[in-house]
Amino acid sequence: MWKITGYALSILSLGLGAIMFARQSEPSAQPGDGRDNLAPRWELRDLDGKVVSSDQFKGKVVILDFWATWCPPCRAEIPGFVELQKTYGEKGLVVVGVSFDRDEPAAVKKFVERFGMNYPVLRGTGQFAETFGGVSALPTTFIIDRQGRIVATHVGFTERQEFEDAIKPLL
């Protein structure tokens, strides 16, 4: 019988964290390729408790990022999303962060302010994640085109340049 010590558990956790940090991304559909994948309609609450709906983003290119404050790869992606929103927001891009934190909204709000997140941040639920086919890891990011189709899914950390390369043809 194996006994897992605190040290062994720490090493195992670090190894799993490294695996989670590894980037995995693949296009889930490309416009006109016969695999059109319509994004589900949804409603979530923002950090102030106001209802936000996917209908509010019709006709926009959306980067929908499932993340959490405690997730190092999620935090590493945030500066890139801030830059993308700043650069392409007027051209029709909207980054939407969906927080899967269990903390009170006020704690997440402080995090959002500290990181200068210039895009909407909503409170995610397990049911919401299931509407997107389930989320096996954070971050998981969906790119949705102006017609409301999911054109790419990224699981794990993804460089800003990769997101930029994906959205530019859609804008």
C-alpha positions in Angstrom: 0.0 0.0 0.0 1.4 3.4 -1.0 1.3 6.3 1.5 1.2 9.7 -0.1 3.0 12.2 2.1 2.5 16.0 2.0 5.7 16.3 0.1 4.6 13.8 -2.5 1.3 15.5 -2.8 3.0 18.8 -3.4 5.1 17.3 -6.2 2.1 15.7 -7.7 0.2 19.0 -7.6 3.1 20.9 -9.2 3.2 18.3 -12.0 -0.6 18.5 -12.6 -0.3 22.3 -12.6 2.4 22.1 -15.3 0.1 19.9 -17.3 -2.8 22.3 -17.0 -0.5 25.2 -18.0 0.4 23.4 -21.2 -1.4 24.9 -24.2 -3.9 22.9 -26.0 -5.9 24.6 -28.7 -7.7 23.5 -31.8 -10.2 25.0 -34.1 -13.6 23.6 -33.4 -15.2 25.0 -36.6 -14.3 27.4 -39.4 -16.9 29.4 -41.2 -18.2 27.5 -44.2 -16.4 24.3 -43.4 -19.6 22.4 -42.8 -19.0 22.1 -39.1 -20.8 25.3 -38.1 -21.2 25.2 -34.4 -23.7 27.7 -33.1 -22.9 29.1 -29.6 -25.6 28.5 -27.1 -27.7 31.5 -25.9 -27.1 32.4 -22.3 -27.8 34.8 -19.4 -25.4 35.3 -16.5 -25.0 38.0 -13.8 -22.1 40.4 -13.7 -20.2 41.3 -10.6 -22.8 43.9 -9.7 -25.7 41.4 -10.0 -27.0 42.8 -13.3 -28.1 40.2 -15.9 -26.0 40.1 -19.1 -27.2 38.1 -22.1 -25.4 36.7 -25.1 -28.0 38.7 -27.2 -26.1 41.8 -26.1 -23.1 40.7 -28.2 -25.0 39.8 -31.4 -22.9 40.9 -34.5 -19.7 41.1 -32.5 -16.7 38.8 -32.4 -16.6 37.4 -28.9 -13.7 35.9 -27.0 -15.5 34.1 -24.2 -12.9 33.2 -21.5 -13.7 30.7 -18.7 -11.2 31.6 -15.9 -10.7 31.9 -12.1 -8.6 34.3 -9.9 -6.7 31.3 -8.4 -5.6 29.9 -11.8 -2.0 31.0 -12.8 -2.5 30.3 -16.5 -5.8 32.3 -16.4 -4.0 35.3 -14.8 -1.2 35.0 -17.4 -3.7 35.4 -20.2 -5.5 38.5 -18.8 -2.9 41.2 -20.0 -3.3 39.9 -23.6 -7.1 40.1 -23.3 -6.9 43.6 -22.0 -4.7 44.6 -25.0 -7.0 42.8 -27.5 -10.0 44.6 -26.1 -8.2 47.9 -26.2 -6.9 47.4 -29.8 -10.0 45.8 -31.4 -13.0 46.8 -29.3 -13.9 49.6 -31.7 -13.7 47.1 -34.6 -16.3 44.8 -33.1 -14.4 42.6 -30.6 -15.8 41.9 -27.1 -13.8 39.9 -24.6 -16.1 38.4 -22.0 -14.6 36.8 -18.9 -16.6 34.2 -17.1 -15.3 33.8 -13.5 -15.6 30.4 -11.9 -14.5 31.7 -8.5 -16.4 30.8 -5.4 -15.4 34.0 -3.7 -17.9 36.8 -3.2 -18.3 39.1 -6.2 -16.6 41.9 -4.2 -13.3 39.9 -4.0 -13.4 39.1 -7.8 -14.2 42.8 -8.4 -11.0 43.8 -6.6 -9.1 41.4 -8.7 -10.6 42.8 -11.9 -9.7 46.3 -10.9 -6.1 45.3 -9.9 -5.6 43.6 -13.3 -7.2 46.5 -15.2 -9.7 44.2 -16.9 -11.4 46.5 -19.4 -14.1 44.0 -20.4 -17.2 42.5 -18.9 -16.7 39.8 -16.2 -19.5 37.6 -15.3 -20.2 34.9 -12.7 -20.1 31.4 -14.2 -22.0 28.4 -13.1 -21.6 24.7 -13.6 -24.8 24.6 -15.6 -23.4 27.4 -17.8 -20.2 25.4 -18.5 -22.3 22.4 -19.5 -24.1 24.5 -22.2 -20.7 24.8 -23.8 -20.1 21.0 -23.6 -18.5 21.1 -20.2 -15.2 22.6 -19.2 -12.4 20.2 -18.3 -9.8 22.8 -17.4 -9.3 26.5 -16.8 -8.7 28.6 -18.8 -11.0 27.5 -21.6 -11.7 30.1 -24.2 -14.1 30.1 -27.1 -13.9 32.4 -30.1 -17.3 33.2 -31.5 -17.8 34.9 -34.8 -20.2 37.7 -35.8 -22.8 35.0 -36.8 -22.7 33.4 -33.4 -20.7 30.3 -34.3 -17.9 28.9 -32.2 -14.9 29.0 -34.5 -12.2 27.9 -32.1 -11.7 26.5 -28.6 -8.5 26.9 -26.6 -7.9 24.8 -23.5 -5.1 25.9 -21.3 -2.8 29.0 -21.6 -2.8 30.5 -25.0 -0.6 33.4 -26.2 -2.2 36.7 -27.1 -0.8 36.5 -30.6 -2.7 33.2 -31.3 -6.0 34.9 -30.2 -5.2 37.9 -32.3 -4.4 35.8 -35.4 -7.8 34.0 -34.9 -9.9 37.1 -34.5 -8.4 39.4 -37.2 -10.0 37.6 -40.1 -13.4 37.7 -38.3 -13.4 41.4 -37.7 
